[in-house]
Amino acid sequence: MDETVAEFIKRIILKIPMTEMMTILKTWDFLSEHQLQTINFRQRKEALMHNLVLFCEEKCASLNDAASLDIIYTQVFRHQKLWDVFKMSKKTGRDPDPFDEDHFKRSFMKVLRRALQNVTVSFRDGEENAMWIRIAWGTHNTKPNQYKATYMVYYPQTPYVFISFSRLKRNLPLLSQVFETHNSTSPLQERSLWLNTNMDLRIIHENQLEKERVLKVTQETFGDYPQPRLEFAQYQLETKFKSNFGTSILADREEPLRCLIKFSSPHLMEALKSLAPAGIADAPLSPLLTCIPNKGMNYFKIRDK
Amino acid sequence: MAAEDLNTVFSHQQSNLVQLAELSDDLFSSLGEKVFRPLDKLPQLNTPTILLVSTEEALLQQLVDKMLREDCASQLLVHLAKSLPLPSNVTRPRIDLIVFAVSLHSKHSLQNVQESLRQVDTSFFLGRVCFLAIGAGQENHCSVHHQTILKLARTYQSPLLFTDLKTEGFLVAMAQPLVRMLQICAGHTPGVSTLSLLPLQSSESPFLKDL
């Protein structure tokens, strides 16, 4: 058994209070019945710990077994951690696919491994269908730090996931691509489809929130269905010149200015719909443009009131 | 290049940069905003980080994919932003290289970059900034003259690369130098510092004509 694994198991066992020791060891289901029966709970903690580590060595405990024990410890003592809650928003119009646990686990590992080779990821089922995930982070050069792992609890049938944050701030950019922590005082955030296997965690979009706001506003304005097919819209302006700079030749002019603006396109409404997401215009668009389907007109005359 | 010539090069750069610093200090003090500085954070081990600022994020996505596929000993991190300043409530690593990408087909894209440039501290321009001009090949779509972007790059003393991000060949040809530049800026190439990138600028700089 690896020395680091032995040390890791020792530290976990030291953390467990004697009252919970048996329950946890039984849940772990790694040591044999015989070994469990021979444990003397009256001895001092250090002695007990040494015995347990010897038993683990007999059974050749691996890092994964130790990680499993760590998850169980966290499950029992979950109140010792601070959890943030995240809510994911699924794309509209799609029925939720039946949750495939293995596929999820494989995709999760794939996405994480693509960015970082040195991570230890462990899964364990919890009560009420929860899936507990433990991630120990390493870097390109260093092995994963098992003592500062991040835990995630995901309820597959719901859009909620709980994450306990460790002090390792540098992993936040990676996880924040998945769950953006914007404001720790209001942890409930909406995030688009959680696991997209094409997602590369090394690319971070800074304006993600703004983009999603724009998409949301565009969707509210234009809806999801195809737009009515229109080829042009014409605006005729007859308004007086308005100026903030005091008097000028144009501001003194009594007659209204006349101006004609014509928009033409093979599919005008789709073009207008794509203006804000493409970054060419601000969202929400001017009501003069968006009222076309509602009013059923595409020739407008705009006058001063 | 002889040592004395190098000295002339650098002192010329310095005087230009002092002028630039005075100009931007005025701007900054009037704006009173937080300024993007290159060395105000500790670097992370082996993660050179590049920030691409552009309104044309969709076009840049392909370039980014090619860059990440480049064979590189370091672990690259890419940040894509539409403009500066960046949202301040997210922790992010130290940025080693900023690439401002302007689409020559869009005046809005140029304007966006010009405004974002004001948010960057002058010490970034010692080799940690690079300009990318996209789409010069399609003359009839260009609304920004290539002289404009040349002038911009010259004003900010930074290299300018022309590219067309639509063809595979151009993408690869652009990805490699950018990755190498990033490695140099992150200090991952021994013996080469960001100041060595200064001669990559426009060859119409006056001092090079003397050599």
Interface residues (C-beta under 8 A of the other chain):
Chain A: L116 T139 H140 N141 T142 K169 R170 L172 P173 S176 E180 T181 H182 N183 D200 R202 I203 I204 H205 E206 N207 L209 E210 G279 I280
Chain B: Q44 L45 N46 T47 T55 E57 Q61 V64 D65 L68 S74 Q75 L76 L77 V78 H79 L80 A81 K82 S83 L86 P87 N89 V90 T91 R92 P93 H108
